[in-house]
Amino acid sequence: MTQFMPPNQPLAHPKQNLRRDYHDQQAPDFRPTTGVSWWRGLVFVPAFLTTFGLIMVFTDFFAMDGLTWFETGLITLIALTFFWISLSVSTVTAGILNLLRPERPRAALNVTPLKTALLVPVYNEDPIEVFGNAAAMLNQLNNAAHVHDFTLFILSDTRDDMIALKECQAFAELRSRMDGRMQVYYRRRADNTDRKVGNLADWVEHWGGGYEAMLVLDADSLMSAEAIIALTDEMSADSSAGLIQSVPQLFGADTLFGRVQQFSNTVYGAVLAEGLAKWADREGNYWGHNAIIRTAAFAASAGLPKLDTFRSKGALILSHDFVEAGLLRRAGWAVRFLPRVKGSYEEVPGNLIDYVRRDRRWCQGNLQHLNILGSKGFHTVTRFHLFHGAMSYLLSPAWFILLAVWAVIGVSAEENVITYFTGDNPQVAWPEIGHANNLFILFFMYGMLLAPKFLGATAIGRTGVSLRDLGGPVQFVFSFVTEIVVSVLFAPILMVQQTLAVARTYLGFKEKWIPQSRHGARYSLLDHVKFHAAETIIGAALVFGMYEGIITLWLSPIAISLLGAVFFSYISGVKLDRFEWTRRQMGTAEVFNAPSIIRAAKRERLRLKRALDEADHVPAE
């Protein structure tokens, strides 16, 4: 173990028993925010009602000679997929309604000094980026007005000795640069037991007793001083808060796929977050980073046990953040979500393959939550967060089944896949799905999926994002259309990949813990062909069926996407900053009006790179 740490200040961090209720005696009583029931009704009632209405429509559509078990199952799948889409639309609508309300002046916070640790867990990451971001944040904090005491800890789980050596060099450079103005520490564990969960637990158990709060960051996290201070002020003023989460915005994207996610996060994510904050209230969720946590509350209430499942015993809880938020709320602490705290950033995978590989790990962790739903003492909203996380992946197989059925139904009772291969009419009295019905299904499906995007675009200016940050009105419209087109092309590919991820999970594949690639690793054409073989085969089968006249041409958009998966994946990593015109496409504030913390981070990365390069070239004496 390599460490440059302060003296130990231990804090008990017991593992929680999910079969027994638990309440932290230190947690003060609090009441839900006035009106939260109204907001929850505003979001969930329309979602249920519209889903019920759709069930009635499809029941009438299929019930020509009574409903078969297959048709009943099909209607159930349609209802499940539609409810979550409808919930997204109603959440965005609630967010817009809240943004349109006159903003009431907030009462001044009663802030007292809070000793806060900034924790940065790393695992085989680029030290220049990690320590460059850290330097930018510390410099801003050092120059900002606040009453708090901040200390930075780089908590390394790095296995690569060469990267670890660079971490030590970068740490020495950062500590020298701070010159005692801000305390900076570094520790590298000899054994990375329990991954990130174990890394943070190790810090809590050995040094957590010396800090009232910990602001957990990721290796790619970047937060302005204003954002860090705002979260710390809120934690200081709210004695009931166990965790306060900001909304990380994406930055650093310079590829086609990265820009799609970054633009979407900026334009549509803000209103979705606003609606989520209103109905979640003090039963919010946690996304693992860029959040401040009351250290003693976390230590007493959120120690993660190993999980016994049907497939394995003593399994590590992978998507730990959802569960930690639920355990804090179970113990009596509020979990809050503040979408209007700006200046919180994270990076994003640069191409489709890197995104899918990260998504496979997240899929495994979120499906694991289904084993935790029945745990004792969890709040109803916590259980919904856990279920929602699992459903976000299970919806892809549901969509895949529905599209497969649509393809099998074919053009008519005489022209479909079953009759093509068997020569017999199917023993199901399918309704005639003519051009009008196909058109309705296609437009309805894409309309509901795209509705949150259009709604989010109407709220530009109310979410703290100006058109100037998006390149002006003309550029915004062009970027908006481009993002929709590219998202529609990628959506079927991601549907198949998430379906495969679910299958991999239930077949027992264990996804490796690898560093996230944020700038787009380079893959050969053969790599893309292998990775997207399933989509290509499915797309070719659809095109063949259309050519033979047994599959409706209305599935052409999906067939084109799947058949072209290799090409679309290949261009997903194309750099947009090579030319001025492409650099502007789907650009956000970082491109047109970069915040000071992002500019500072880029400067610090360059400065640190020069310093380490010079150190490497100094001849030995």
Stockholm file with secondary structure:
# STOCKHOLM 1.0

chainA/1-621         MTQFMPPNQPLAHPKQNLRRDYHDQQAPDFRPTTGVSWWRGLVFVPAFLTTFGLIMVFTDFFAMDGLTWFETGLITLIALTFFWISLSVSTVTAGILNLLRPERPRAALNVTPLKTALLVPVYNEDPIEVFGNAAAMLNQLNNAAHVHDFTLFILSDTRDDMIALKECQAFAELRSRMDGRMQVYYRRRADNTDRKVGNLADWVEHWGGGYEAMLVLDADSLMSAEAIIALTDEMSADSSAGLIQSVPQLFGADTLFGRVQQFSNTVYGAVLAEGLAKWADREGNYWGHNAIIRTAAFAASAGLPKLDTFRSKGALILSHDFVEAGLLRRAGWAVRFLPRVKGSYEEVPGNLIDYVRRDRRWCQGNLQHLNILGSKGFHTVTRFHLFHGAMSYLLSPAWFILLAVWAVIGVSAEENVITYFTGDNPQVAWPEIGHANNLFILFFMYGMLLAPKFLGATAIGRTGVSLRDLGGPVQFVFSFVTEIVVSVLFAPILMVQQTLAVARTYLGFKEKWIPQSRHGARYSLLDHVKFHAAETIIGAALVFGMYEGIITLWLSPIAISLLGAVFFSYISGVKLDRFEWTRRQMGTAEVFNAPSIIRAAKRERLRLKRALDEADHVPAE
#=GR chainA/1-621 SS CEEECCCCCCCCCCBCCTTSCCCCTTCCCCCCCTTHHHHHHHHHHHHHHHHHHHHHHHHHHHCSSCCCHHHHHHHHHHHHHHHHHHHHHHHHHHHHHHHHSCCCCCCCCCCCCCEEEEEEEESSCCHHHHHHHHHHHHHHHHHSCCSCEEEEEEEECCCCHHHHHHHHHHHHHHHHHHTTSSEEEEEECSSCTTHHHHHHHHHHHHHGGGCSEEEECCTTCEECHHHHHHHHHHHHHCTTEEEEECCCEECCCCBHHHHHHHHHHHHTHHHHHHHHHHHHTTBCCCCSSSEEEEHHHHHHHCBCCCBCCSSCSSBCCSSHHHHHHHHHHHTTCEEEECTTCCCEEECCCSSHHHHHHHHHHHHHHHHHGGGTTTCTTCCHHHHHHHHHHHHHHHHHHHHHHHHHHHHHHCSSSSSSHHHHHHSSCCSSCCCCCCHHHHHHHHHHHHHHHHHHHHHHHHTTTTSSCCGGGGTCHHHHHHHHHHHHHHHHHHHHHHHHHHHHHHHHHHHTCCCCCCCCCSSCCCCCHHHHHHHTHHHHHHHHHHHHHHHTTCSCGGGHHHHHHHHTHHHHHHHHTCBSTTSHHHHHTTCCHHHHSCCHHHHHHHHHHHHHHHHHHHHHTSCCC
#=GC SS_cons         CEEECCCCCCCCCCBCCTTSCCCCTTCCCCCCCTTHHHHHHHHHHHHHHHHHHHHHHHHHHHCSSCCCHHHHHHHHHHHHHHHHHHHHHHHHHHHHHHHHSCCCCCCCCCCCCCEEEEEEEESSCCHHHHHHHHHHHHHHHHHSCCSCEEEEEEEECCCCHHHHHHHHHHHHHHHHHHTTSSEEEEEECSSCTTHHHHHHHHHHHHHGGGCSEEEECCTTCEECHHHHHHHHHHHHHCTTEEEEECCCEECCCCBHHHHHHHHHHHHTHHHHHHHHHHHHTTBCCCCSSSEEEEHHHHHHHCBCCCBCCSSCSSBCCSSHHHHHHHHHHHTTCEEEECTTCCCEEECCCSSHHHHHHHHHHHHHHHHHGGGTTTCTTCCHHHHHHHHHHHHHHHHHHHHHHHHHHHHHHCSSSSSSHHHHHHSSCCSSCCCCCCHHHHHHHHHHHHHHHHHHHHHHHHTTTTSSCCGGGGTCHHHHHHHHHHHHHHHHHHHHHHHHHHHHHHHHHHHTCCCCCCCCCSSCCCCCHHHHHHHTHHHHHHHHHHHHHHHTTCSCGGGHHHHHHHHTHHHHHHHHTCBSTTSHHHHHTTCCHHHHSCCHHHHHHHHHHHHHHHHHHHHHTSCCC
//
